[in-house]
Amino acid sequence: MDVKKMFINGEWTESFSGKTYEVLNPATNEVVATVAYGSTEETAQAIKAASNAFPSWASLTAKERSSYLIKLYDLMLKEKEELARLITLEMGKPIREARGEVELAAEYLLWNAEEGKRVYGENIPSSSPSKRIQVIKQPIGPVGAIIPWNFPISMLTRKMGPALAAGCTFVLKPASKTPGCAIRLFELIEQVKFPKGVANLVIGSSSDIGNELLKNPAIKKITFTGSTQVGKKLIEGSAEHVKKVSMELGGHAPFIVFEDADLEEAAEGAIISKFRNSGQTCICLNRLFVQQSVKEKFESILTKKVKALKIGNGIEESTELGPLVDKAALEKVEFQVEDAIKKGAQLLTGGNRCDIGGLFYEPTLLSNVNKNMDITYEETFGPVAPIYVFDSEEEVIHAANDTEYGLAAYFFTKDLGRTIRVSEKLDYGIIGINDAVPTTVQAPFGGLKQSGLGREGGHQGIEEYLETKFISIKF
């Protein structure tokens, strides 16, 4: 099997040590790729390339930079099947979901290609007739990006699109579990003929690459999606050079079903939110709150839908629920389910590993869950939905906000007044009302509290890669 390489300064590069590692398919445990394993030295070279390329890339017009991104967008759509296949082989996502991710990823490029043309400054009225006050926006400089395995292509373009459009250069560290689609995208970048050093790919040691991105003064900004624990370390490490950071961190999303909701619609929304990507998303349902008066009816509807989900290898078109990404993820799910049952939760369906090989766990519903259980406060990242009961609006808002996280929240209701009250009182950066999939390229994505800093998407996303400069002219 050929060794997949890194991309530094426009060249495909093996690790300097010659070290490689194998990428495994979690559905079959088969090797899908052998990849170069880099470290500090390769990262330093990539940063140097990005730093050298920055002045000329930043000096291009927004329209010129946009043309590169649009060409890359077109190639991504032509390569949709191959990119989707790589996602599925490396992390198990059902192929239909993987295609949707590729389409969304391409849209981030197109959106930011246009947003780059709308980086506006200001003329501010002066208090002196002999002065003129201007505010301009300029690219911050070379950017270091670290992305996760659960959305390995859309997280890439959601960061790279605005960075390149703003005039920044880019050094990417993809998750070690899912380097394949990043490598393929950089092959497309090579086809588009981006100038050398504008976009660079380093693969390998998370600690060594991350430390070099933090310690090297040429990197002016770190953008990261991943766990809150790692995010805190990156924020701490960024202090030495006062680097700008943007972070999309952990979540523990509440999903609230009020008694006036359309229960069929709410149950379908819960299925989509919880079991998409086998529950391995930062914004997926983690705590399902159901009003007491509709508890039994809703549980009956939801249980029937969960039992109907088709589990299998994600490469098969009919698969709705793929494997978990690794053994540690599977064991975490098992622990949380066992802990909840031990402390009094009722198992409605699921609760076991699947006997089909690979890292599969049955889609699981737990009823009568309480705050003494680990699953109430720890993000699951797996196909388990714990159900809590509530009586009043005030009670459920308090329970929903009782977490250090604040990424996404959902609720289903037909009451307009409740829609306004609850959405304003939930301490979350993203609120889905009768909408289990609110993410879209034209809206800002990000969290409150310990779920992150900054926003991605919308017109807000490109601002994360710009500096604001005040110019006072006296004449």
Wavefront OBJ file of the C-alpha trace (Angstrom):
o trace
v 0.000 0.000 0.000
v 1.427 3.383 -1.040
v 2.263 5.819 1.742
v 0.053 8.920 1.771
v 2.150 12.052 2.237
v 1.926 15.529 3.745
v 1.685 18.669 1.593
v 4.205 21.398 2.457
v 5.068 24.412 0.309
v 3.355 22.880 -2.698
v 5.234 19.575 -2.468
v 4.191 16.105 -1.286
v 6.458 15.258 1.617
v 7.245 12.113 3.588
v 7.934 12.434 7.302
v 11.555 13.374 7.906
v 11.973 10.342 10.177
v 10.368 7.989 7.673
v 7.748 7.084 10.281
v 4.288 5.991 9.108
v 1.088 4.694 10.679
v -1.991 2.761 9.585
v -5.544 4.083 9.386
v -8.219 1.514 10.263
v -11.843 1.157 9.175
v -13.906 0.948 12.425
v -16.572 -1.147 10.706
v -14.167 -3.913 9.649
v -10.847 -3.191 11.421
v -9.171 -3.362 8.009
v -6.292 -1.077 7.053
v -7.511 1.580 4.608
v -4.326 3.661 4.312
v -0.716 4.000 5.394
v 0.144 7.614 6.111
v 3.275 9.642 6.833
v 3.593 10.524 10.522
v 5.102 13.937 11.031
v 6.210 15.942 14.038
v 7.779 19.258 15.036
v 10.218 19.569 12.144
v 7.615 19.105 9.412
v 5.304 21.577 11.162
v 8.060 24.183 11.380
v 8.705 23.796 7.660
v 5.000 24.170 6.884
v 4.813 27.307 9.062
v 7.837 28.774 7.276
v 6.169 28.115 3.936
v 2.927 29.742 5.089
v 4.819 32.728 6.476
v 6.755 33.228 3.235
v 3.593 32.954 1.137
v 1.537 35.308 3.285
v 2.597 38.729 1.919
v 1.865 37.894 -1.713
v -1.375 36.018 -0.945
v -2.641 38.860 1.254
v -1.819 41.390 -1.463
v -4.073 39.701 -4.028
v -7.475 41.236 -4.519
v -10.406 39.576 -2.838
v -11.726 38.666 -6.280
v -8.464 36.928 -7.180
v -8.476 34.870 -3.962
v -12.139 34.114 -4.519
v -11.417 32.591 -7.939
v -9.180 29.941 -6.359
v -11.869 28.979 -3.831
v -14.567 28.751 -6.497
v -12.394 26.422 -8.589
v -11.812 24.271 -5.516
v -15.565 24.259 -4.823
v -16.248 22.971 -8.339
v -13.648 20.210 -8.023
v -15.020 19.143 -4.645
v -18.473 18.593 -6.091
v -16.995 16.580 -8.965
v -15.131 14.465 -6.403
v -18.097 14.134 -4.025
v -18.337 10.341 -4.231
v -14.638 9.785 -3.621
v -14.504 12.213 -0.703
v -17.617 10.657 0.830
v -16.167 7.161 0.429
v -12.990 8.224 2.241
v -15.003 9.648 5.150
v -16.984 6.427 5.473
v -13.975 4.125 5.247
v -11.987 6.055 7.849
v -14.593 6.847 10.516
v -17.686 4.789 9.651
v -20.218 7.494 8.800
v -23.076 6.172 6.622
v -22.343 7.008 3.007
v -25.506 9.072 2.557
v -24.502 11.267 5.498
v -20.960 11.495 4.144
v -22.243 12.829 0.816
v -24.194 15.470 2.689
v -21.064 16.469 4.585
v -19.091 16.899 1.364
v -21.824 19.080 -0.108
v -21.855 21.254 3.026
v -18.058 21.433 3.015
v -18.055 22.675 -0.568
v -20.672 25.306 0.313
v -18.331 26.757 2.967
v -15.812 27.429 0.207
v -18.367 29.082 -2.061
v -19.885 31.159 0.747
v -16.522 32.478 1.900
v -15.360 33.106 -1.661
v -18.153 35.681 -1.777
v -17.715 36.919 1.817
v -14.088 37.777 1.062
v -15.368 40.439 -1.332
v -17.429 42.029 1.446
v -14.722 42.780 4.006
v -15.707 46.380 4.480
v -13.986 49.209 6.331
v -15.451 52.440 7.709
v -15.097 56.190 7.445
v -15.921 57.758 10.815
v -16.905 61.427 11.217
v -14.058 63.264 12.929
v -14.372 65.817 15.744
v -11.718 67.895 14.007
v -12.050 69.469 10.520
v -8.374 68.698 9.886
v -8.650 64.982 10.573
v -10.089 61.970 8.766
v -10.746 58.700 10.585
v -10.693 55.376 8.795
v -11.059 51.769 9.923
v -9.744 49.008 7.695
v -9.711 45.199 7.986
v -6.581 43.192 7.204
v -5.757 39.460 7.343
v -4.283 38.408 10.671
v -1.499 36.281 9.151
v -0.631 32.575 8.944
v -3.221 30.372 10.664
v -2.802 27.004 12.387
v -5.902 24.785 12.242
v -6.593 21.559 14.155
v -9.711 19.625 13.167
v -11.545 16.545 14.522
v -12.380 13.177 13.012
v -16.185 13.313 13.207
v -16.617 15.856 10.395
v -13.230 15.585 8.704
v -14.017 17.547 5.534
v -16.617 20.125 6.580
v -14.535 21.178 9.600
v -11.605 21.656 7.235
v -13.361 23.961 4.771
v -15.276 25.799 7.518
v -11.870 26.995 8.737
v -9.843 27.107 5.544
v -12.530 28.872 3.471
v -12.710 32.077 5.538
v -8.972 32.036 6.316
v -7.925 31.946 2.658
v -10.686 34.332 1.590
v -9.543 36.860 4.197
v -5.963 36.709 2.871
v -4.429 34.402 5.503
v -2.252 31.399 4.745
v -2.993 28.043 6.323
v -1.373 25.101 8.115
v -3.734 22.186 8.769
v -3.406 19.336 11.236
v -6.218 16.799 10.563
v -7.241 14.115 13.033
v -4.937 11.100 12.836
v -7.953 8.813 12.456
v -9.191 10.599 9.327
v -6.395 12.048 7.201
v -7.640 10.647 3.884
v -10.152 13.259 2.819
v -7.785 16.075 3.852
v -5.096 14.516 1.671
v -7.563 14.229 -1.213
v -8.644 17.854 -0.783
v -5.031 18.985 -0.886
v -4.636 17.031 -4.123
v -7.456 19.188 -5.461
v -5.717 22.304 -4.085
v -2.675 21.244 -6.109
v -4.877 20.880 -9.215
v -6.263 24.378 -8.739
v -2.648 25.603 -8.561
v -2.849 27.605 -5.370
v 0.465 29.455 -4.887
v 3.046 27.436 -3.007
v 2.853 27.736 0.754
v -0.669 29.162 0.889
v -2.177 25.875 2.139
v -0.104 23.243 3.951
v -0.961 19.849 5.446
v 0.907 18.202 8.329
v -0.126 14.824 9.739
v 1.116 13.050 12.850
v 1.776 13.719 16.521
v -0.987 15.895 17.985
v 1.194 17.145 20.842
v 4.272 17.924 18.733
v 2.356 19.588 15.912
v 0.098 21.483 18.314
v 3.049 22.697 20.395
v 4.877 23.991 17.344
v 1.779 25.847 16.158
v 1.554 27.451 19.598
v 5.242 28.239 20.145
v 6.138 29.416 16.657
v 5.598 33.208 16.567
v 4.906 33.150 12.816
v 1.478 31.586 13.487
v -0.840 34.448 14.405
v -4.039 32.519 15.059
v -5.097 29.027 16.199
v -8.472 27.630 15.200
v -9.554 24.366 16.817
v -12.562 22.062 16.952
v -12.491 19.304 19.555
v -12.794 18.623 23.250
v -13.024 21.342 25.875
v -10.093 19.764 27.727
v -7.748 20.110 24.741
v -9.179 23.532 23.903
v -8.240 24.837 27.352
v -4.651 23.651 26.862
v -4.470 25.421 23.506
v -5.861 28.633 24.991
v -3.297 28.442 27.784
v -0.481 27.773 25.327
v -1.524 30.650 23.086
v -0.824 33.166 25.868
v 2.952 33.232 25.315
v 2.583 35.037 21.991
v -0.959 36.352 22.631
v -2.226 34.465 19.605
v -5.805 34.944 18.569
v -7.855 31.759 19.085
v -11.240 30.490 18.010
v -12.571 27.308 19.560
v -15.580 25.065 18.888
v -15.505 22.764 21.892
v -17.682 20.180 23.627
v -21.460 20.173 23.931
v -24.180 18.561 26.005
v -27.293 19.514 24.099
v -30.734 19.430 25.710
v -33.646 18.410 23.489
v -36.982 19.481 25.020
v -40.382 18.111 24.038
v -43.261 20.210 25.375
v -46.754 18.750 25.726
v -48.126 20.879 22.872
v -45.490 19.656 20.380
v -46.212 17.500 17.343
v -44.916 14.277 18.912
v -44.258 12.502 15.617
v -42.253 15.458 14.378
v -40.400 15.738 17.682
v -39.564 12.016 17.678
v -38.264 12.217 14.131
v -36.179 15.239 15.119
v -34.770 13.337 18.087
v -33.774 10.451 15.798
v -31.989 12.797 13.403
v -30.248 14.751 16.145
v -29.201 11.809 18.313
v -28.351 9.062 15.858
v -26.822 11.022 12.974
v -23.180 9.948 12.782
v -23.973 7.407 15.535
v -24.310 10.231 18.063
v -20.756 11.397 17.416
v -21.489 15.095 16.929
v -20.877 18.047 19.249
v -24.382 19.424 18.708
v -26.354 16.174 18.943
v -29.042 15.470 21.521
v -27.439 14.430 24.809
v -30.324 14.935 27.244
v -33.920 14.384 26.146
v -36.452 16.228 28.332
v -40.114 15.208 27.900
v -43.064 16.869 29.644
v -44.761 14.496 32.087
v -48.195 14.559 30.415
v -46.848 13.163 27.108
v -44.028 10.982 28.428
v -45.548 7.562 27.781
v -46.911 8.428 24.355
v -43.675 10.037 23.224
v -41.524 7.167 24.506
v -43.708 4.697 22.606
v -43.363 6.638 19.350
v -39.624 7.140 19.755
v -38.872 3.550 20.771
v -40.592 2.246 17.646
v -38.514 4.549 15.453
v -35.242 3.649 17.186
v -35.881 -0.072 16.807
v -36.366 0.425 13.066
v -32.906 1.949 12.515
v -30.674 -0.166 10.260
v -27.210 -0.812 11.671
v -24.326 -1.776 9.423
v -21.195 -0.885 7.476
v -21.531 2.737 6.422
v -20.474 1.958 2.860
v -23.824 0.202 2.320
v -26.517 2.548 0.982
v -29.207 1.287 3.361
v -27.167 1.820 6.537
v -28.545 4.416 8.967
v -26.256 3.762 11.950
v -22.576 3.021 11.538
v -19.852 2.077 14.041
v -18.230 4.140 16.751
v -14.840 5.494 15.818
v -12.658 3.417 18.180
v -12.624 1.054 21.138
v -12.380 3.859 23.713
v -15.547 5.454 22.347
v -17.375 2.131 22.542
v -16.242 1.523 26.124
v -17.351 5.014 27.182
v -20.856 4.353 25.856
v -20.967 1.011 27.639
v -19.879 2.590 30.910
v -22.513 5.323 30.773
v -25.332 2.879 29.998
v -24.249 0.464 32.747
v -23.897 3.333 35.243
v -27.386 4.652 34.433
v -29.058 1.242 34.727
v -27.234 0.536 37.982
v -28.615 3.801 39.374
v -32.215 3.136 38.366
v -32.652 3.969 34.675
v -35.031 1.827 32.633
v -33.776 0.386 29.359
v -36.387 0.896 26.621
v -34.324 -0.543 23.773
v -30.706 -1.328 22.891
v -28.039 -1.386 25.575
v -25.551 -3.810 24.029
v -22.714 -4.147 21.575
v -23.824 -5.484 18.208
v -22.667 -8.980 17.274
v -21.750 -8.051 13.691
v -18.061 -7.371 14.290
v -16.492 -3.927 14.243
v -17.189 -1.219 16.811
v -20.980 -1.174 16.732
v -23.345 -0.352 19.602
v -27.113 -0.681 19.483
v -29.146 2.549 19.342
v -30.252 2.902 22.941
v -33.009 4.665 24.878
v -32.921 5.069 28.655
v -35.976 6.214 30.610
v -36.275 7.535 34.186
v -32.799 9.035 34.078
v -31.780 11.352 36.920
v -29.035 13.831 37.783
v -27.021 11.302 39.793
v -25.996 9.440 36.659
v -22.766 10.059 34.762
v -24.646 10.523 31.483
v -26.381 13.640 32.876
v -23.182 15.670 32.937
v -20.699 13.890 30.661
v -20.984 14.183 26.891
v -21.725 10.708 25.503
v -20.583 10.840 21.859
v -22.494 7.695 21.072
v -25.960 6.365 20.109
v -27.598 6.679 23.551
v -30.522 8.985 24.401
v -31.332 9.425 28.125
v -34.906 10.605 28.826
v -35.751 12.977 31.685
v -39.222 14.085 32.774
v -40.280 17.624 33.668
v -43.473 19.399 34.696
v -42.993 23.125 34.085
v -41.236 25.421 31.640
v -39.156 27.005 34.416
v -38.059 23.587 35.678
v -36.821 22.365 32.310
v -34.984 25.618 31.498
v -33.083 25.314 34.783
v -32.245 21.656 34.083
v -31.219 22.344 30.488
v -28.853 25.121 31.564
v -27.344 23.041 34.389
v -24.132 22.234 32.524
v -20.764 23.829 31.820
v -21.485 23.531 28.094
v -23.499 25.862 25.897
v -23.176 24.818 22.251
v -26.624 23.759 20.974
v -30.135 23.252 22.356
v -33.421 22.156 20.813
v -37.078 22.328 21.734
v -40.358 21.408 20.095
v -43.533 23.410 20.689
v -46.428 25.058 18.823
v -46.694 27.943 21.305
v -45.314 31.221 19.885
v -44.913 32.820 23.301
v -42.998 29.793 24.575
v -40.809 29.905 21.483
v -39.654 33.394 22.413
v -39.391 32.857 26.178
v -37.458 29.591 26.071
v -35.092 30.543 23.233
v -34.057 33.699 25.103
v -33.511 31.872 28.406
v -31.508 28.897 27.142
v -27.772 29.560 27.560
v -26.663 28.163 24.205
v -25.090 29.606 21.083
v -27.331 27.634 18.713
v -31.061 27.069 19.262
v -33.174 24.789 17.068
v -36.931 25.319 17.481
v -38.836 22.473 15.819
v -35.567 22.050 13.899
v -33.135 19.239 14.673
v -30.571 20.277 12.022
v -30.044 24.057 12.283
v -26.488 24.161 10.884
v -26.126 26.159 7.657
v -23.263 28.033 6.018
v -24.978 31.432 6.192
v -25.462 31.400 9.977
v -22.886 31.696 12.803
v -21.910 28.428 14.477
v -20.423 28.452 17.974
v -21.096 28.093 21.679
v -21.330 29.854 25.013
v -19.667 29.019 28.352
v -17.107 26.207 27.988
v -18.289 25.291 24.500
v -16.009 27.714 22.777
v -14.872 31.123 21.589
v -15.754 32.828 18.315
v -18.046 31.828 15.463
v -17.729 29.952 12.182
v -20.037 30.491 9.212
v -22.210 33.445 8.335
v -20.643 36.854 7.812
v -19.245 36.499 11.347
v -16.921 33.639 10.370
v -14.481 35.620 8.261
v -14.116 38.243 11.011
v -12.203 35.650 13.059
v -9.343 35.915 10.528
v -9.164 39.708 10.319
v -7.524 42.459 12.330
v -9.186 45.848 12.724
v -6.869 48.822 12.106
v -7.773 52.415 13.049
v -6.137 55.121 10.891
v -6.233 58.805 11.865
v -5.100 61.274 9.172
v -4.279 64.859 10.126
v -3.777 67.377 7.349
l 1 2 3 4 5 6 7 8 9 10 11 12 13 14 15 16 17 18 19 20 21 22 23 24 25 26 27 28 29 30 31 32 33 34 35 36 37 38 39 40 41 42 43 44 45 46 47 48 49 50 51 52 53 54 55 56 57 58 59 60 61 62 63 64 65 66 67 68 69 70 71 72 73 74 75 76 77 78 79 80 81 82 83 84 85 86 87 88 89 90 91 92 93 94 95 96 97 98 99 100 101 102 103 104 105 106 107 108 109 110 111 112 113 114 115 116 117 118 119 120 121 122 123 124 125 126 127 128 129 130 131 132 133 134 135 136 137 138 139 140 141 142 143 144 145 146 147 148 149 150 151 152 153 154 155 156 157 158 159 160 161 162 163 164 165 166 167 168 169 170 171 172 173 174 175 176 177 178 179 180 181 182 183 184 185 186 187 188 189 190 191 192 193 194 195 196 197 198 199 200 201 202 203 204 205 206 207 208 209 210 211 212 213 214 215 216 217 218 219 220 221 222 223 224 225 226 227 228 229 230 231 232 233 234 235 236 237 238 239 240 241 242 243 244 245 246 247 248 249 250 251 252 253 254 255 256 257 258 259 260 261 262 263 264 265 266 267 268 269 270 271 272 273 274 275 276 277 278 279 280 281 282 283 284 285 286 287 288 289 290 291 292 293 294 295 296 297 298 299 300 301 302 303 304 305 306 307 308 309 310 311 312 313 314 315 316 317 318 319 320 321 322 323 324 325 326 327 328 329 330 331 332 333 334 335 336 337 338 339 340 341 342 343 344 345 346 347 348 349 350 351 352 353 354 355 356 357 358 359 360 361 362 363 364 365 366 367 368 369 370 371 372 373 374 375 376 377 378 379 380 381 382 383 384 385 386 387 388 389 390 391 392 393 394 395 396 397 398 399 400 401 402 403 404 405 406 407 408 409 410 411 412 413 414 415 416 417 418 419 420 421 422 423 424 425 426 427 428 429 430 431 432 433 434 435 436 437 438 439 440 441 442 443 444 445 446 447 448 449 450 451 452 453 454 455 456 457 458 459 460 461 462 463 464 465 466 467 468 469 470 471 472 473 474 475
